[in-house]
Amino acid sequence: MLYDAARIVGARAGRILYRPRIEGLEQIPDTGPVILAANHLSFSDSVVIPLAVPRRIRFLAKAEYFTGSGATGRLSRAAFTALGAVPVERGSGGGALEALETGLRWLKDGGVFSIYPEGTRSPDGRLYRGRTGVAHLALTSGAPVVPVGLTGTERIQPIGTRMPRIAPITVRFGAPLDFSTGYGHLKTGRARRVVTDEIMAAVQRLTGQEQAGVYNERAGGE
């Protein structure tokens, strides 16, 4: 109930303020499990995607958004909880695995789970190499992966700024990718790497970003 109310109100406000261009929304199945794999340019990505998609979404967000103090901390906690965020501890292998298990449970129940394979925001607008958690979700659950390309969100809230700005944004959803068969001949680690690279290539085709070719190791971030 809280999620639906937040999404409806937020989506209306967002469309009035930003007039986002949303393409390919029909690529997201109306029912059944699906993974949304998006590039990551801005803090605002975690607001834009849930407001653009009519189905309820769960997604990973750093634990700090849930542990702040004072009015700002309470507001952050309430907002991310309402949007369907799952807290994950940065730099904690156990925390990341637990978060992925949460994603698998959500997918098993037929839900939509959103993930940023890059792991953290791009510091320079390039598309960084994807980490294989997204492939683990896809290969374990059998859920299709819908690539998501975000452009312009880095101008809403550039790294280091607190207040959002008004800027044109585009959200593109690509055709679902099916990894439920055809990868059994590969060892687990190799299969995850191949699947992740295919997903990131599909994201790049939606955004046109320059590929960095390396992991995003920037400390902190989201």
C-alpha positions as CSV (number, residue, x, y, z in Angstrom):
1,M,0.0,0.0,0.0
2,L,2.8,2.4,1.0
3,Y,4.8,1.5,-2.1
4,D,1.8,2.0,-4.5
5,A,1.0,5.4,-2.9
6,A,4.6,6.6,-3.1
7,R,5.0,5.4,-6.7
8,I,1.7,7.0,-7.9
9,V,2.4,10.4,-6.2
10,G,6.1,10.3,-7.1
11,A,5.5,9.3,-10.7
12,R,3.0,12.1,-11.2
13,A,5.4,14.7,-9.6
14,G,8.4,13.4,-11.5
15,R,6.6,13.5,-14.9
16,I,5.5,17.1,-14.2
17,L,9.0,18.3,-13.1
18,Y,11.2,16.3,-15.4
19,R,9.0,15.1,-18.3
20,P,11.1,12.0,-18.7
21,R,11.2,10.1,-22.0
22,I,10.4,6.5,-21.3
23,E,10.9,4.0,-24.1
24,G,10.2,0.2,-24.3
25,L,8.2,-0.1,-21.2
26,E,6.2,-2.8,-23.0
27,Q,9.4,-5.0,-22.8
28,I,8.7,-5.6,-19.1
29,P,6.4,-8.6,-18.7
30,D,3.1,-7.9,-16.9
31,T,3.5,-10.8,-14.6
32,G,6.2,-13.3,-13.5
33,P,9.8,-12.8,-12.3
34,V,12.0,-10.4,-14.1
35,I,15.4,-8.8,-13.4
36,L,16.1,-5.2,-14.4
37,A,19.8,-4.6,-15.1
38,A,20.6,-0.8,-15.4
39,N,23.6,1.4,-15.8
40,H,24.3,3.7,-12.8
41,L,24.9,7.4,-13.2
42,S,23.3,9.1,-10.3
43,F,21.7,8.7,-6.8
44,S,18.4,9.6,-8.6
45,D,18.5,6.3,-10.6
46,S,17.1,4.5,-7.6
47,V,14.1,6.9,-7.7
48,V,13.7,7.1,-11.5
49,I,13.4,3.4,-12.2
50,P,10.7,2.5,-9.5
51,L,8.7,5.5,-10.6
52,A,8.9,4.6,-14.3
53,V,7.9,0.9,-13.9
54,P,4.3,0.2,-13.1
55,R,5.1,-3.1,-11.3
56,R,6.4,-3.2,-7.8
57,I,10.2,-3.4,-7.6
58,R,12.9,-4.4,-5.1
59,F,16.4,-3.1,-5.5
60,L,19.7,-2.9,-3.6
61,A,20.8,0.3,-1.9
62,K,23.7,0.9,0.4
63,A,22.9,0.4,4.1
64,E,23.9,4.0,5.0
65,Y,20.6,5.2,3.5
66,F,18.8,3.3,6.3
67,T,21.0,4.2,9.3
68,G,21.2,8.0,9.2
69,S,20.2,10.1,12.2
70,G,17.9,13.1,12.6
71,A,15.2,14.2,10.3
72,T,17.3,13.6,7.2
73,G,18.0,10.1,8.2
74,R,14.4,9.3,9.0
75,L,13.3,10.8,5.6
76,S,15.9,8.8,3.7
77,R,15.0,5.6,5.5
78,A,11.3,6.1,4.9
79,A,11.8,7.0,1.2
80,F,14.0,4.0,0.4
81,T,11.8,1.6,2.3
82,A,8.7,2.9,0.4
83,L,10.5,2.5,-2.9
84,G,11.3,-1.1,-2.2
85,A,15.1,-0.9,-1.4
86,V,17.0,-3.7,0.2
87,P,20.0,-2.5,2.3
88,V,23.4,-3.9,1.6
89,E,26.6,-3.3,3.5
90,R,29.4,-2.0,1.3
91,G,32.6,-4.0,1.3
92,S,30.9,-7.0,3.0
93,G,30.9,-10.2,1.0
94,G,28.3,-11.7,3.4
95,G,26.1,-8.7,3.2
96,A,26.2,-8.8,-0.6
97,L,25.3,-12.5,-0.7
98,E,22.5,-11.9,1.7
99,A,21.1,-9.2,-0.5
100,L,21.3,-11.4,-3.5
101,E,19.4,-14.1,-1.6
102,T,16.7,-11.6,-0.9
103,G,16.6,-10.9,-4.6
104,L,16.2,-14.6,-5.4
105,R,13.4,-15.0,-2.9
106,W,11.6,-12.0,-4.5
107,L,12.1,-13.5,-8.0
108,K,10.9,-16.9,-6.8
109,D,7.6,-15.1,-5.7
110,G,7.2,-13.7,-9.2
111,G,8.5,-10.2,-8.5
112,V,10.7,-7.6,-10.2
113,F,14.2,-7.1,-8.9
114,S,16.4,-4.3,-10.1
115,I,20.2,-4.3,-9.9
116,Y,23.2,-2.1,-11.0
117,P,25.8,-4.6,-12.3
118,E,28.5,-1.8,-12.1
119,G,28.0,-1.9,-8.3
120,T,28.3,1.9,-7.8
121,R,27.8,5.1,-9.7
122,S,30.0,5.9,-12.7
123,P,32.4,8.7,-11.8
124,D,32.9,9.9,-15.3
125,G,29.9,8.8,-17.4
126,R,31.5,5.7,-18.8
127,L,30.0,2.3,-18.5
128,Y,32.1,0.1,-16.2
129,R,32.5,-3.7,-16.3
130,G,29.6,-5.5,-14.7
131,R,30.0,-7.7,-11.6
132,T,28.6,-11.1,-11.8
133,G,25.9,-10.9,-9.1
134,V,23.3,-10.2,-11.9
135,A,24.3,-13.4,-13.7
136,H,24.0,-15.3,-10.4
137,L,20.4,-14.1,-10.1
138,A,19.6,-14.8,-13.7
139,L,21.1,-18.3,-13.9
140,T,19.8,-19.4,-10.5
141,S,16.3,-18.1,-10.9
142,G,15.8,-18.5,-14.6
143,A,14.1,-15.1,-14.7
144,P,14.5,-13.0,-17.9
145,V,16.8,-9.9,-17.7
146,V,15.5,-6.7,-19.1
147,P,18.4,-4.3,-19.8
148,V,17.8,-0.7,-18.7
149,G,19.6,2.3,-20.2
150,L,19.5,5.6,-18.2
151,T,20.7,8.9,-19.8
152,G,20.7,12.4,-18.3
153,T,20.2,11.3,-14.6
154,E,23.8,12.4,-13.8
155,R,22.7,16.0,-14.5
156,I,19.8,15.7,-12.0
157,Q,22.2,15.1,-9.1
158,P,25.9,15.2,-10.0
159,I,28.3,13.4,-7.6
160,G,29.0,15.6,-4.6
161,T,25.7,17.6,-4.8
162,R,22.8,17.3,-2.4
163,M,19.9,19.1,-4.0
164,P,18.5,17.7,-7.3
165,R,18.3,19.8,-10.4
166,I,15.8,19.9,-13.3
167,A,17.3,18.1,-16.4
168,P,15.9,16.0,-19.3
169,I,16.2,12.3,-18.7
170,T,15.6,9.2,-20.8
171,V,14.8,5.7,-19.6
172,R,15.1,2.9,-22.2
173,F,14.1,-0.7,-21.6
174,G,15.5,-3.3,-24.0
175,A,14.2,-6.7,-25.1
176,P,14.3,-9.4,-22.4
177,L,17.3,-11.6,-22.4
178,D,16.8,-15.3,-21.6
179,F,19.6,-17.1,-19.9
180,S,17.6,-20.1,-18.7
181,T,19.2,-22.5,-21.2
182,G,22.4,-22.8,-23.2
183,Y,25.0,-22.2,-20.5
184,G,25.1,-25.6,-18.9
185,H,28.3,-26.5,-20.8
186,L,30.3,-23.7,-19.1
187,K,31.7,-23.8,-15.6
188,T,29.8,-21.7,-13.1
189,G,32.3,-18.8,-12.9
190,R,32.7,-18.7,-16.7
191,A,29.0,-18.8,-17.3
192,R,28.4,-15.9,-14.9
193,R,31.1,-13.9,-16.7
194,V,29.7,-14.6,-20.1
195,V,26.1,-13.7,-19.1
196,T,27.2,-10.5,-17.3
197,D,29.1,-9.3,-20.3
198,E,26.1,-10.0,-22.6
199,I,23.9,-8.0,-20.2
200,M,26.3,-5.1,-20.1
201,A,26.6,-5.1,-23.9
202,A,22.8,-4.8,-24.1
203,V,22.8,-1.9,-21.7
204,Q,25.5,-0.2,-23.7
205,R,23.5,-0.4,-26.8
206,L,20.7,1.5,-25.0
207,T,22.9,4.2,-23.6
208,G,25.7,4.6,-26.2
209,Q,28.2,5.1,-23.3
210,E,31.9,4.6,-23.8
211,Q,32.9,1.4,-22.2
212,A,35.6,1.7,-19.5
213,G,36.7,-1.9,-19.8
214,V,37.5,-2.1,-16.0
215,Y,35.6,-2.4,-12.8
216,N,34.5,0.7,-11.0
217,E,36.6,0.7,-7.9
218,R,35.7,4.2,-6.7
219,A,35.5,4.2,-2.9
220,G,32.2,5.1,-1.4
221,G,29.4,6.1,-3.8
222,E,26.1,4.3,-4.0
